[in-house]
Amino acid sequence: MAMNQWPSLSDLIDEEPEQADGLPSNVAPFDPDAASATDLLLYGLQVARLGGLDVAAELFAKAIVKEPNSADAYEALATVLIPLGKLEFAARAKGKAISLGYNSASSWEMLGDIFVKLEQFASAVEAFTSASELDPSAPLLQSKLQNAVARRSGGQRIPASVAPSPAVETAVPAEADLFEADFLSTDLIPPAWRRVSLVTITPDGNPHTAGFDDLALGFESGLRSLGVDVERKTNALQTSGINLLLGAHLIDSQDLADRVPMNTVIINLEQVAGFDVRSRPIYLSLLSRLAVWDYSVRNIDALRRLTGSPYVRHVSIGYAPELTRALPPSEQPVDILFYGSLNARRQAILAALGAAGLNVKHLFNVYGEARDRAIAEAKVVLNMHFYQDSIHEIVRTSYLLANRKAVVSECGPHTEIDDDIKSAMLAVPYDDLVSSSVALVRDEPRLRALEQRAFEVFAKRDQARILRETIAATVMPNAH
C-alpha cells in the first residue's frame, strides 16, 4: 500500500445493509488471527467502505499489533475513528501516522481540524503551521491558522469574511461541516456513569488485593474530576449506577459470580494467556457475561476470541496528582529493588545482580508505607515479566513513574508496551537487565535524568481524559 494514499472519509462509506453482528452483509468470511498486517488493512478497508467502521477500527488496531510501525495502519485507524466520534484517539493515530511517513500538508491540516474540535488550539496552531510550511498555497490553511491562533489566545473566531486570505476567497467551513456536531458533546459522562462504585474483591486472609490500591486511587481521582460521584467499597456491589470491579478473578463461587449485577464492569489486570483464563470457569463466566476493561490490546484480542463478547474495551493507565507521594527521604543504600513474586527467570536476574556487586533488595507482600519507604531507599526499581505473554506491567510501573523513580524494565522484541512508557524508563531485553542495571546505578547523572523523564512523560497521561474516552466507548450488556 503506497504511503500517503489512504482514502479520505468521503471515499469510505457506501450505503449497504449490515449483518446483525455488525459486518456488512456482502463481506466474505475472514480470519483476522491468521491474517498478515497487510491483509488486515485491505480487509478493514473493504469493511469500512461498506459502513462497518467499528469492525474496521478493530481490524486496523490488530494490524498495528502485528506491525507496530505501520504508517498505513495508523492512518487507516485515524480515518475511521473520526466519523466514530473518537477524536482523542483519532488525533493520536493521525499524529503517529504523520511521524511514520504521512508528512503531507493535507495530513497536518486534518490533524489541525481534529485539534480545533477538541479545543486544543495550541496543538492546532502547530499542526496548521506545519501544513502551511509544506504547502503555503493550500486552500483555507491561512484562515484556519489565524482562527486557531486567535482562539489559543482566548479571542473569538475570526469571521472568514474579514480574515486575511489573499489566495482563497471561500469562507472557512463551520466546524459542524467538518464533523458531526454531536461528536464532541459537552456531556462528558452518560447519566448511568454519574455514580460509580469502585469495588475491590478482598477474600479473608488475602493481603495482596492491596496491590490494586494505586490503580483504584488513580481511577477515583480521574472520575471525581469528571464530576462523577465515586465510592470505594470492598466486597459490596451496587444495583444502581456503575460498579467498576477489581479482583473479580478472586470470586471463588459460581453462585456469587452469577449474582454480580449487569451494571458491573470487570477491570481485568490479569494476563490472559499466562493466567490461563480458559481454565478458570468462574472468572471466564464473568468475562463472558459482563462489560470488561483491559489495559492490553493483546489481552483484549485474546478475550474477545475466548468469550465472543463484544463488550471488551481498552483502558489506558494514566496519571492523577494523588499518585505522587511525598516519599520519605533516604540515602538510598539499596542499589536495586524488586518487589513481587519470584519464579526461576526473576530469581536468576536478582542473583546475577548480587554477583555483580550490587546491593539488591527483594520484597513480597509489602504494601503502603513500608513499600514506599523501600522505594525511596533504592536507586533503581527493577521490573521483570513473570509470564511469557511479554505484556508490560504498567499497573506496577505507573506508580513508580508518578513518583520520579528510575525504572529498569524488561522489554523484548515482542513486549507489548506503549511508546511513551518505554521512553520513560530504561527498557531492555531480558539478557541485558543485569549489565544495564549495573551501568545505570553507577552513573548518577544519567540516573537522575531518567527520574525526571519518568515523571515528565507519565504526567502527560491524564487519567481523567482517558476515563472519559473509555466510558464513551463502553457499551453495557444490559443497554439493549
C-alpha positions as CSV (number, residue, x, y, z in Angstrom):
1,M,0.0,0.0,0.0
2,A,1.6,3.3,-1.1
3,M,2.3,5.9,1.5
4,N,0.0,8.9,1.6
5,Q,-2.6,7.1,-0.5
6,W,-5.1,6.3,2.2
7,P,-8.7,7.3,1.2
8,S,-10.5,10.3,2.6
9,L,-13.6,9.9,4.7
10,S,-15.8,10.5,1.7
11,D,-14.2,7.6,0.0
12,L,-15.0,5.1,2.7
13,I,-18.7,4.8,3.2
14,D,-21.2,3.4,0.8
15,E,-24.9,2.6,1.6
16,E,-25.0,-1.1,2.2
17,P,-27.0,-3.2,4.6
18,E,-25.3,-4.7,7.6
19,Q,-25.5,-8.1,9.2
20,A,-26.7,-8.4,12.8
21,D,-23.1,-8.9,14.1
22,G,-22.0,-5.5,12.6
23,L,-20.3,-6.9,9.5
24,P,-21.7,-5.7,6.2
25,S,-23.8,-8.5,4.6
26,N,-21.6,-8.8,1.5
27,V,-18.2,-9.1,3.2
28,A,-16.7,-12.5,2.9
29,P,-15.7,-14.5,6.0
30,F,-12.2,-13.6,7.3
31,D,-9.9,-15.0,10.0
32,P,-8.1,-11.9,11.4
33,D,-5.9,-14.0,13.7
34,A,-4.3,-15.8,10.7
35,A,-4.0,-12.7,8.6
36,S,-1.0,-10.5,8.0
37,A,-1.0,-6.8,8.8
38,T,-1.4,-6.0,5.1
39,D,-4.4,-8.4,4.8
40,L,-6.0,-6.9,7.9
41,L,-5.6,-3.4,6.3
42,L,-7.1,-4.4,3.0
43,Y,-10.0,-6.3,4.6
44,G,-10.6,-3.4,7.0
45,L,-10.7,-1.0,4.1
46,Q,-13.4,-3.2,2.4
47,V,-15.4,-3.3,5.6
48,A,-15.1,0.4,6.2
49,R,-16.2,1.2,2.6
50,L,-19.4,-0.8,3.3
51,G,-20.1,1.1,6.5
52,G,-18.6,-1.2,9.2
53,L,-16.5,1.4,10.8
54,D,-16.4,-0.2,14.3
55,V,-15.3,-3.5,12.8
56,A,-12.8,-1.8,10.6
57,A,-11.3,0.0,13.6
58,E,-10.7,-3.3,15.3
59,L,-9.1,-4.7,12.3
60,F,-6.7,-1.8,11.9
61,A,-5.8,-2.0,15.6
62,K,-4.9,-5.7,15.1
63,A,-2.8,-4.7,12.2
64,I,-0.9,-2.3,14.4
65,V,-0.3,-5.1,17.0
66,K,1.2,-7.2,14.2
67,E,3.1,-4.3,12.7
68,P,3.6,-1.6,15.2
69,N,5.4,0.8,12.8
70,S,2.8,0.6,10.0
71,A,2.0,4.2,9.0
72,D,-0.8,2.8,6.8
73,A,-2.5,1.1,9.8
74,Y,-2.4,4.3,12.0
75,E,-3.6,6.4,9.1
76,A,-6.5,3.9,8.4
77,L,-7.4,3.9,12.1
78,A,-7.5,7.7,12.3
79,T,-9.7,7.8,9.2
80,V,-12.4,5.6,10.7
81,L,-12.1,7.0,14.3
82,I,-13.2,10.5,13.1
83,P,-16.7,9.5,12.0
84,L,-17.0,7.3,15.0
85,G,-16.5,10.4,17.2
86,K,-13.3,9.1,18.9
87,L,-11.4,12.3,18.2
88,E,-8.8,12.0,21.0
89,F,-7.9,8.6,19.7
90,A,-8.0,9.8,16.1
91,A,-5.6,12.6,16.9
92,R,-3.1,10.2,18.4
93,A,-3.4,7.8,15.5
94,K,-3.1,10.6,13.0
95,G,0.0,12.0,14.8
96,K,1.6,8.6,14.8
97,A,0.9,8.2,11.1
98,I,2.5,11.5,10.3
99,S,5.6,10.6,12.4
100,L,5.9,7.4,10.4
101,G,5.6,9.0,7.0
102,Y,2.3,10.6,6.3
103,N,4.0,14.0,6.4
104,S,1.9,16.0,4.0
105,A,0.1,19.3,4.2
106,S,-3.3,17.6,4.0
107,S,-2.4,15.2,6.9
108,W,-1.3,18.1,9.1
109,E,-4.4,20.1,8.1
110,M,-6.7,17.2,9.1
111,L,-4.8,16.9,12.4
112,G,-5.3,20.6,13.0
113,D,-9.0,20.2,12.3
114,I,-9.3,17.5,14.9
115,F,-7.4,19.6,17.5
116,V,-9.8,22.5,16.8
117,K,-12.8,20.3,17.5
118,L,-11.0,19.2,20.7
119,E,-10.4,22.8,21.6
120,Q,-6.7,22.1,21.8
121,F,-5.8,25.3,20.0
122,A,-2.1,25.4,20.7
123,S,-1.8,22.0,19.1
124,A,-4.0,23.1,16.2
125,V,-1.7,26.1,15.6
126,E,1.3,23.8,15.4
127,A,-0.5,21.5,13.0
128,F,-1.7,24.2,10.7
129,T,1.7,25.9,10.8
130,S,3.3,22.6,9.7
131,A,0.8,22.2,6.9
132,S,1.4,25.8,5.7
133,E,5.2,25.2,5.6
134,L,4.6,22.2,3.4
135,D,2.1,23.9,1.1
136,P,1.8,27.7,1.6
137,S,-0.8,27.9,-1.2
138,A,-3.2,25.2,0.2
139,P,-6.8,26.4,0.3
140,L,-8.1,27.7,3.6
141,L,-4.9,27.0,5.6
142,Q,-4.1,30.6,6.4
143,S,-7.6,31.3,7.6
144,K,-7.6,28.1,9.8
145,L,-4.2,29.0,11.2
146,Q,-5.3,32.6,12.1
147,N,-8.5,31.3,13.7
148,A,-6.5,28.8,15.8
149,V,-4.1,31.5,16.8
150,A,-6.9,33.8,17.9
151,R,-8.7,31.1,19.9
152,R,-5.4,29.9,21.5
153,S,-5.1,33.4,22.9
154,G,-8.6,33.4,24.1
155,G,-10.0,35.5,21.3
156,Q,-13.0,34.9,19.1
157,R,-13.0,33.0,15.9
158,I,-12.1,35.4,13.1
159,P,-15.0,35.6,10.6
160,A,-14.0,34.2,7.3
161,S,-15.3,37.2,5.5
162,V,-12.7,39.5,7.1
163,A,-9.9,37.1,7.8
164,P,-6.9,37.9,5.5
165,S,-6.7,35.1,2.9
166,P,-5.4,36.5,-0.3
167,A,-5.1,33.2,-2.1
168,V,-8.6,32.0,-1.1
169,E,-12.0,33.6,-1.3
170,T,-14.0,30.7,0.1
171,A,-15.1,31.0,3.7
172,V,-13.7,28.7,6.3
173,P,-16.2,25.8,6.8
174,A,-18.1,25.9,10.0
175,E,-16.9,23.2,12.5
176,A,-20.2,21.4,12.1
177,D,-19.4,21.0,8.4
178,L,-16.1,19.3,9.2
179,F,-17.5,16.8,11.7
180,E,-20.9,15.9,13.0
181,A,-21.9,18.3,15.8
182,D,-22.6,15.5,18.3
183,F,-19.1,14.1,18.1
184,L,-17.8,16.3,20.9
185,S,-20.8,16.6,23.1
186,T,-20.3,18.6,26.2
187,D,-22.0,15.9,28.2
188,L,-18.8,14.2,29.2
189,I,-20.4,11.4,31.3
190,P,-23.6,9.5,30.4
191,P,-26.2,9.5,33.2
192,A,-25.7,5.9,34.2
193,W,-22.0,6.7,34.9
194,R,-22.5,9.7,37.1
195,R,-22.4,7.4,40.2
196,V,-19.6,4.8,40.3
197,S,-18.7,2.3,42.9
198,L,-15.0,1.2,42.8
199,V,-15.3,-2.2,44.3
200,T,-12.4,-4.5,45.3
201,I,-12.9,-8.2,46.0
202,T,-11.0,-9.0,49.1
203,P,-11.2,-12.6,50.4
204,D,-10.5,-13.2,54.0
205,G,-6.8,-13.7,54.6
206,N,-5.7,-12.3,51.2
207,P,-3.5,-9.3,51.7
208,H,-2.5,-9.0,48.0
209,T,-5.6,-7.0,47.0
210,A,-3.7,-4.0,48.4
211,G,-1.9,-4.2,45.1
212,F,-5.0,-2.7,43.5
213,D,-4.9,0.4,45.6
214,D,-2.7,2.6,43.3
215,L,-4.9,1.9,40.3
216,A,-8.1,2.5,42.3
217,L,-6.8,5.8,43.6
218,G,-6.0,7.0,40.1
219,F,-9.4,6.0,38.8
220,E,-11.1,7.6,41.8
221,S,-9.3,10.8,41.2
222,G,-10.0,10.8,37.5
223,L,-13.7,10.1,37.9
224,R,-14.1,12.8,40.5
225,S,-12.5,15.4,38.3
226,L,-15.2,14.5,35.7
227,G,-17.9,15.2,38.2
228,V,-18.7,11.6,39.0
229,D,-19.9,10.6,42.5
230,V,-17.4,7.9,43.5
231,E,-17.4,5.5,46.4
232,R,-14.7,3.0,47.3
233,K,-16.1,-0.3,48.5
234,T,-14.9,-3.8,49.5
235,N,-17.0,-6.9,48.5
236,A,-20.1,-4.8,48.1
237,L,-21.7,-4.3,44.7
238,Q,-24.5,-1.8,44.0
239,T,-27.5,-2.3,41.8
240,S,-27.6,1.3,40.7
241,G,-25.0,3.4,38.9
242,I,-21.9,1.5,37.7
243,N,-19.7,-0.9,39.5
244,L,-16.0,-0.9,38.5
245,L,-14.8,-4.3,39.9
246,L,-11.2,-5.1,40.7
247,G,-10.1,-8.6,41.7
248,A,-13.1,-10.4,40.1
249,H,-10.8,-13.4,39.5
250,L,-10.8,-13.9,43.3
251,I,-14.6,-14.7,43.3
252,D,-14.5,-18.4,44.2
253,S,-18.1,-19.4,43.8
254,Q,-20.2,-19.7,40.7
255,D,-23.2,-18.7,42.7
256,L,-21.6,-15.5,43.8
257,A,-20.4,-14.8,40.3
258,D,-23.9,-15.3,38.9
259,R,-25.1,-12.7,41.4
260,V,-22.8,-9.9,40.1
261,P,-25.2,-7.4,38.6
262,M,-25.2,-6.4,35.0
263,N,-24.3,-2.8,35.8
264,T,-20.7,-4.0,36.5
265,V,-17.5,-3.5,34.5
266,I,-14.8,-6.1,35.2
267,I,-11.3,-4.4,35.3
268,N,-9.1,-7.2,34.1
269,L,-5.5,-6.9,35.2
270,E,-4.5,-10.5,34.6
271,Q,-2.5,-11.5,31.5
272,V,-4.9,-13.8,29.7
273,A,-2.5,-16.5,28.4
274,G,-0.2,-16.6,31.4
275,F,-3.0,-16.6,33.9
276,D,-4.7,-19.3,31.8
277,V,-8.2,-17.7,32.0
278,R,-9.6,-20.6,29.9
279,S,-9.0,-23.0,32.9
280,R,-10.8,-20.7,35.4
281,P,-14.5,-21.2,34.6
282,I,-15.9,-18.9,37.3
283,Y,-13.8,-15.9,36.1
284,L,-14.4,-16.8,32.5
285,S,-18.2,-16.7,33.1
286,L,-17.9,-13.1,34.4
287,L,-15.7,-12.0,31.5
288,S,-18.2,-13.5,29.1
289,R,-21.3,-12.0,30.7
290,L,-20.2,-8.5,31.7
291,A,-18.5,-5.5,30.2
292,V,-14.7,-5.6,30.6
293,W,-12.0,-3.0,30.6
294,D,-8.4,-4.2,29.9
295,Y,-5.1,-2.3,29.6
296,S,-3.6,-4.6,27.0
297,V,-4.5,-4.8,23.3
298,R,-3.2,-8.3,23.2
299,N,-5.3,-9.3,26.2
300,I,-8.4,-7.8,24.5
301,D,-7.8,-9.7,21.3
302,A,-7.5,-12.9,23.3
303,L,-10.6,-12.2,25.5
304,R,-12.7,-11.5,22.5
305,R,-11.7,-14.7,20.8
306,L,-12.2,-16.6,24.1
307,T,-15.5,-15.2,25.1
308,G,-17.1,-13.9,21.9
309,S,-18.1,-10.8,23.9
310,P,-18.4,-7.5,22.1
311,Y,-18.2,-5.6,25.4
312,V,-14.5,-5.7,26.0
313,R,-12.8,-2.2,25.8
314,H,-9.3,-0.8,26.2
315,V,-8.5,1.5,29.1
316,S,-5.0,3.1,29.5
317,I,-3.4,3.6,32.9
318,G,-2.7,7.3,33.4
319,Y,-1.6,9.9,35.9
320,A,-3.5,11.5,38.7
321,P,-1.9,14.0,41.0
322,E,-2.8,11.9,44.1
323,L,-0.5,9.2,42.9
324,T,2.6,11.4,43.6
325,R,3.5,10.9,47.2
326,A,6.0,12.6,49.4
327,L,8.3,9.6,49.7
328,P,10.4,9.6,52.8
329,P,13.9,11.0,52.1
330,S,16.7,8.4,52.1
331,E,20.4,8.0,51.5
332,Q,19.5,5.2,49.0
333,P,21.7,2.4,50.4
334,V,19.9,-0.1,48.1
335,D,21.1,-0.3,44.5
336,I,18.3,-2.4,43.1
337,L,14.8,-3.0,44.5
338,F,12.5,-5.7,43.1
339,Y,9.1,-6.3,44.6
340,G,6.7,-9.1,43.6
341,S,6.6,-12.9,43.5
342,L,9.5,-14.9,42.3
343,N,10.0,-17.6,39.7
344,A,13.1,-19.0,38.1
345,R,13.6,-16.3,35.5
346,R,13.2,-13.5,38.0
347,Q,15.4,-15.2,40.6
348,A,18.2,-15.7,38.1
349,I,18.4,-11.9,37.4
350,L,18.4,-11.0,41.1
351,A,21.2,-13.5,41.8
352,A,23.3,-12.2,38.9
353,L,22.8,-8.6,40.1
354,G,24.1,-9.6,43.5
355,A,27.0,-11.4,42.0
356,A,27.9,-8.2,40.1
357,G,28.4,-6.5,43.4
358,L,25.1,-4.6,43.7
359,N,23.1,-4.3,46.9
360,V,19.8,-6.0,45.9
361,K,16.6,-6.0,47.9
362,H,13.5,-8.1,47.2
363,L,10.1,-7.5,48.8
364,F,7.0,-9.7,48.6
365,N,3.6,-8.9,50.2
366,V,4.7,-5.4,51.3
367,Y,2.4,-2.5,50.6
368,G,1.6,1.0,51.8
369,E,4.2,3.0,53.8
370,A,6.6,0.1,54.0
371,R,6.7,-0.3,50.3
372,D,7.1,3.5,49.8
373,R,10.0,3.5,52.2
374,A,11.7,0.7,50.3
375,I,11.2,2.6,47.0
376,A,12.7,5.7,48.5
377,E,15.8,3.8,49.7
378,A,16.5,2.3,46.3
379,K,18.4,3.9,43.5
380,V,16.6,1.8,40.8
381,V,13.5,-0.3,40.8
382,L,13.6,-3.3,38.5
383,N,10.6,-4.6,36.6
384,M,10.6,-8.1,35.0
385,H,8.0,-10.2,33.2
386,F,6.6,-13.2,35.2
387,Y,4.6,-14.8,32.3
388,Q,5.8,-15.3,28.7
389,D,3.0,-13.0,27.5
390,S,5.5,-10.2,27.4
391,I,2.9,-7.5,28.3
392,H,4.4,-4.6,30.1
393,E,3.3,-4.4,33.8
394,I,2.0,-0.8,33.6
395,V,-0.1,-1.2,36.7
396,R,3.1,-1.8,38.6
397,T,5.4,0.7,37.0
398,S,2.9,3.6,36.7
399,Y,3.2,4.3,40.4
400,L,7.0,4.4,40.1
401,L,6.9,6.8,37.2
402,A,4.4,9.1,39.0
403,N,6.9,9.3,41.9
404,R,10.0,10.1,39.8
405,K,11.6,6.7,40.1
406,A,14.3,5.3,37.8
407,V,13.0,2.0,36.4
408,V,14.8,-0.7,34.5
409,S,12.2,-2.8,32.8
410,E,12.4,-5.9,30.8
411,C,11.3,-5.2,27.2
412,G,12.0,-7.8,24.5
413,P,11.1,-7.7,20.8
414,H,7.6,-9.0,21.5
415,T,6.8,-7.0,24.6
416,E,3.6,-5.0,24.4
417,I,4.4,-1.5,25.7
418,D,3.3,2.0,24.7
419,D,6.0,4.1,23.1
420,D,5.7,6.9,25.7
421,I,6.0,4.5,28.7
422,K,9.0,2.8,27.0
423,S,10.7,6.2,26.7
424,A,10.1,6.9,30.4
425,M,12.3,4.1,31.7
426,L,15.4,2.1,30.7
427,A,13.7,-0.7,28.7
428,V,16.0,-3.5,27.7
429,P,15.8,-7.2,26.8
430,Y,16.0,-9.9,29.5
431,D,19.6,-10.7,28.7
432,D,20.6,-7.1,29.2
433,L,18.9,-6.5,32.5
434,V,22.0,-7.1,34.6
435,S,24.5,-5.1,32.6
436,S,22.1,-2.2,32.1
437,S,21.1,-2.0,35.8
438,V,24.8,-2.1,36.8
439,A,25.6,0.7,34.4
440,L,22.7,2.9,35.5
441,V,23.4,2.5,39.2
442,R,27.0,3.7,38.6
443,D,26.0,6.7,36.5
444,E,24.3,9.1,38.8
445,P,23.7,12.0,36.3
446,R,22.1,9.5,33.9
447,L,20.0,8.1,36.8
448,R,18.8,11.5,37.9
449,A,17.9,12.4,34.3
450,L,15.9,9.2,34.0
451,E,14.0,10.0,37.2
452,Q,13.0,13.4,35.8
453,R,12.0,12.0,32.4
454,A,9.9,9.3,34.1
455,F,7.6,11.8,35.7
456,E,7.5,14.2,32.8
457,V,6.4,11.5,30.4
458,F,3.9,9.8,32.7
459,A,2.3,13.1,33.9
460,K,1.1,13.8,30.4
461,R,-1.2,10.8,30.6
462,D,-4.3,12.4,32.1
463,Q,-6.3,9.7,33.8
464,A,-9.5,11.8,33.7
465,R,-9.3,12.2,30.0
466,I,-8.6,8.6,29.4
467,L,-11.6,7.5,31.6
468,R,-13.8,9.9,29.7
469,E,-12.8,8.4,26.4
470,T,-13.1,4.8,27.7
471,I,-16.6,5.5,29.2
472,A,-17.7,6.9,25.9
473,A,-16.6,3.7,24.1
474,T,-18.1,1.4,26.7
475,V,-21.4,-0.4,25.9
476,M,-23.1,-2.2,28.8
477,P,-24.7,-5.6,28.0
478,N,-28.0,-4.5,29.5
479,A,-28.2,-1.4,27.4
480,H,-30.0,-3.3,24.6
